[in-house]
Amino acid sequence: METCLQEKKAELQVVTDNLRDTKEQQLSAKNSTLKQLEKKLKGQSDYEEVKKELSILKSMEGAASERSGLQDTSKTLEALLLENYHSLQSKNATLRITNSGLSDPRSF
């Protein structure tokens, strides 16, 4: 009878060890998946910033198209940005001249 109990105890120990090993493997696999997902999430963490920049670029592209009066889709985004940059430089220069004229006491 005592040997029968010892055999049952040994069988239960084997089953318990196998179950523990299986659970450890599952945990390891889930930890690996979690690390991969965290890495992917970190790579996409600037989504909102990129989305905002894209919106700005699209609005600049639309404004450049409206100014030209043509829907010239052959222009690259770089060319449109350069046009917008030159336009802003011109406006900046005009505003500086206007501002310096207003602040010059001899102009009154």
C-alpha positions as CSV (number, residue, x, y, z in Angstrom):
1,M,0.0,0.0,0.0
2,E,2.8,2.4,0.9
3,T,4.6,1.7,-2.4
4,C,1.3,2.3,-4.3
5,L,1.1,5.8,-2.6
6,Q,4.7,6.5,-3.5
7,E,4.1,5.5,-7.1
8,K,1.0,7.8,-7.2
9,K,3.0,10.6,-5.6
10,A,5.8,10.1,-8.2
11,E,3.2,10.2,-11.1
12,L,1.7,13.4,-9.7
13,Q,5.1,14.9,-9.4
14,V,5.8,14.1,-13.1
15,V,2.5,15.5,-14.2
16,T,3.1,18.7,-12.0
17,D,6.6,19.1,-13.5
18,N,5.3,18.8,-17.0
19,L,2.5,21.2,-16.4
20,R,4.9,23.7,-14.8
21,D,7.3,23.4,-17.8
22,T,4.4,23.9,-20.2
23,K,3.3,27.0,-18.3
24,E,6.9,28.4,-18.2
25,Q,7.2,27.9,-22.0
26,Q,3.9,29.7,-22.5
27,L,5.0,32.5,-20.3
28,S,8.3,32.8,-22.1
29,A,6.5,33.0,-25.5
30,K,4.1,35.6,-24.2
31,N,7.0,37.7,-22.8
32,S,8.7,37.5,-26.1
33,T,5.5,38.6,-27.9
34,L,5.1,41.5,-25.4
35,K,8.6,42.7,-26.0
36,Q,8.0,42.6,-29.8
37,L,4.8,44.6,-29.4
38,E,6.5,47.1,-27.1
39,K,9.2,47.6,-29.7
40,K,6.7,48.1,-32.4
41,L,4.7,50.5,-30.3
42,K,7.9,52.5,-29.5
43,G,8.6,52.7,-33.3
44,Q,5.2,54.2,-33.8
45,S,5.2,56.5,-30.9
46,D,5.7,59.6,-33.1
47,Y,2.5,58.9,-35.0
48,E,0.7,62.0,-33.9
49,E,3.6,64.2,-34.7
50,V,4.0,62.7,-38.2
51,K,0.3,63.0,-38.7
52,K,0.4,66.7,-37.8
53,E,3.4,67.4,-40.1
54,L,1.7,65.6,-42.9
55,S,-1.4,67.7,-42.5
56,I,0.8,70.9,-42.6
57,L,2.5,69.7,-45.7
58,K,-0.8,68.9,-47.4
59,S,-2.1,72.3,-46.5
60,M,1.0,74.0,-47.9
61,E,0.7,71.9,-51.0
62,G,-2.9,72.9,-51.4
63,A,-2.1,76.6,-50.8
64,A,0.6,76.4,-53.5
65,S,-1.8,74.9,-55.9
66,E,-4.4,77.6,-55.3
67,R,-1.8,80.3,-55.8
68,S,-0.7,78.9,-59.1
69,G,-4.3,78.5,-60.3
70,L,-3.3,75.2,-61.8
71,Q,-3.5,71.7,-60.4
72,D,0.0,70.8,-61.5
73,T,0.6,67.5,-59.8
74,S,4.0,67.1,-61.5
75,K,5.7,69.4,-59.0
76,T,7.4,67.6,-56.3
77,L,6.7,68.4,-52.6
78,E,10.2,69.7,-52.4
79,A,9.5,72.2,-55.2
80,L,6.3,73.3,-53.5
81,L,8.0,73.8,-50.2
82,L,10.7,75.8,-51.9
83,E,8.1,78.0,-53.5
84,N,6.4,78.5,-50.2
85,Y,9.7,79.3,-48.5
86,H,10.5,82.0,-51.1
87,S,7.0,83.5,-50.7
88,L,7.4,83.6,-47.0
89,Q,10.9,85.2,-47.3
90,S,9.4,87.9,-49.6
91,K,6.6,88.6,-47.1
92,N,9.1,88.7,-44.3
93,A,11.2,91.3,-46.1
94,T,8.2,93.4,-46.9
95,L,7.1,93.4,-43.2
96,R,10.6,94.3,-42.0
97,I,10.7,97.3,-44.4
98,T,7.2,98.3,-43.3
99,N,8.2,97.9,-39.6
100,S,11.4,99.8,-39.9
101,G,9.5,102.6,-41.6
102,L,7.1,102.8,-38.7
103,S,9.8,102.8,-36.1
104,D,11.9,105.5,-37.8
105,P,11.1,108.8,-36.1
106,R,12.0,110.7,-39.3
107,S,9.1,109.2,-41.1
108,F,6.6,111.1,-39.1
